[in-house]
């Protein structure tokens, strides 16, 4: 062959060993057409970095193909199994290609070491890259003894935000078979980005009068920042997501339910007192003891008695080893006014199938008389219970809308839109 570049020698050796380009060369994405019909379909394998041999500090790398982001937010998801030393380390890097660094510059994103050993653990890593890039996994051998190494499986990259929290329920199959209806288990407590503490209550085999279904309820709990927060908790959207663990993210159908903390929602306690449902848990909650002996207040729960049936639970890849819930609690009060204006729906038949099913109300008051009225004012004056999206029909008038008090559109918009709700 004469004197050749290392990459050329590697290329020819791999040809001789029977490897195809896609499996051996990651640096041709820009100008090589991959012959996918020549690539064998995967058959349940995973990638493994052995740390059973070698010395402390030894490294190994796995580098992805090129990615071309269209959004600034990316979420890298993968399963990680540590069968090696407790101090073996996995580093996640991105190699970013820019005009200043055409050959790529490495940026460390996250280090993973220790943690639970002997089981597949789910990780979500936020990348936030704007230029073309590769993902680089680096294994670093620790000083401790090892009989195995680090393994990776089901690696997926999506242009979306990562979930804030993951609840991994271990031995879920056993719990499903042995837990009786009406028994409730609780997630750890989590903190939202703006400081609200919360947790999820789960009936694995359903409530007593609705067995063979999973029921899920959202609770606010007392936390370290309660004296600095606004109460009742205003317009936070809680997402409770049961993850479909299909290896291909494009084939997943997660089971998602959301609730919003309406600060005006009330309930009646056992003594007949009316209280705000989403008020400070120290005020409306019950004192409970955690498994570690610590005490905290848990507010009332709000959620779904029929979150998912057991038949549906078993029909997809929701249970893969164990069960995984993904949680987030986000502030939804800060939607820009320009975005509110973009929510307008046309009133002709072209968009009829897109319009959400809403509750309709009748009223005799003039809700569009030029006064600065919002939905709460209208409710008080007319004795209604309007929420965002409801249709309001004014008796004797051919219009049927409440318009946003600042942006009064020239055509009728048959939905309640109001800045005070923070859509």
Steps between C-alpha positions, in 0.01 A plus 500: 500500500795732545482793740136574584302702752394312812135550405560334161674203660218465751248522219662220297548275803135538593399418143708183526325413827157543340392832651287742301557875499214598729632279777863607478520857372326790669673784310331472161153627578539809283585333171436124507164335425443215743372182336252412773386183322851366564482566874381219723218580741598509867411198711497608862864588552640778716832683520743405774814670633701244695686613812596148607853555372730798468616764744338796670426783258481281188240635257285375214271697270177460307427782255174561316436613145449867422182677608363824356279668762198700392415601858717615785371238744600132471444215742733200496341190652667166568511205739817443700605182683801490732637151558852627568665696776303743715726787391504421127384814321301580187548846348266650241654751260389681187739574215381828346600606148517875437683737266757553775530124566439318169649179641277513805548617858409277794275630778429295813128472575469257792692250713333182627658285770387291794124472529294184495689193378359181356203647309432705189463866596330757278680830439389822332773751413429851370741604223393848374712508183445739208772385254547160339642254749571145607431335834805339662479242781825458695565217743762562771621207711505564873742377763271235652477135396272413210359178360299669225467854367256761374223417252278726288174417326202665325677829428262763360537869425194724468465873442292562807544589864594225742254412777580664829481181707490123458340259746633148453269251674704189566350149503188639336385166358501352850315802641239470226438138598494546879367850576131511586255755360479812713868496604682822416874544459674834476789629292789689657443872542624725222555874456371692199734753334337782696505321837165322546535159667280218368459125479285242323268247662453178302241224540669219308187283503252784509271640765259266676199575280703498176751211500706373205603856418782720615394820674735796538466816710708816527575652844671819604722444803674727748846607391794724585373806309134508607533837674629657178239354262162625386198323650267356389738356240406682176483338158770236515457213257593157633583230246475135608643279228530121490784422263461258211846343497508390136868516391404726207378836627296548180288196589420607854157601625545626854193520722475866602257685725524862609334713763519874566495657845209745487555742793123560520407133543344434841403196704322437830683336789356251749371786720317669216754778454565618145868517412712551192595162354853603394581703811815452708513131609587615852156661503279251311707180515563217743817435697660175378819309575739403222671161479819658638315634804478863388165677528333726245157623394322347201219694335187343348539294185358575158527264205354207311322193635532331159852604403568183301339155491711195576425362154643814340789496745601154381430559131804719430850538646398688814643223716857428394676358800327756718263792463604857429309820567613838372393814684512874452332804654522817292380857529245565223417859591766663287380441147580809297213719389604448139457127553153557645401684183622204295251276681208647303284244318303581186125458528432340163462127436857448382624473860192343655669165557791671678288688750505355851176389657408770753222577742244759381348769722213749454501849647300823469783733600704691244841345539657710228387848600846651490569462870817333621335178609676169533361150535486520878302827485256347252453194720422716800256725315315227313526223758687274256798270526682577178843361434739561214359352179128505592248639251282787620169571324348843563121492489356731236838557337659340196843503661614233738842596627699648780793677340830565668466845657808637323477338158143533367493319170265611219353153450325276749716254689276238665732419789575663830850646479627714783847622595426460868496124458854493365415257219 
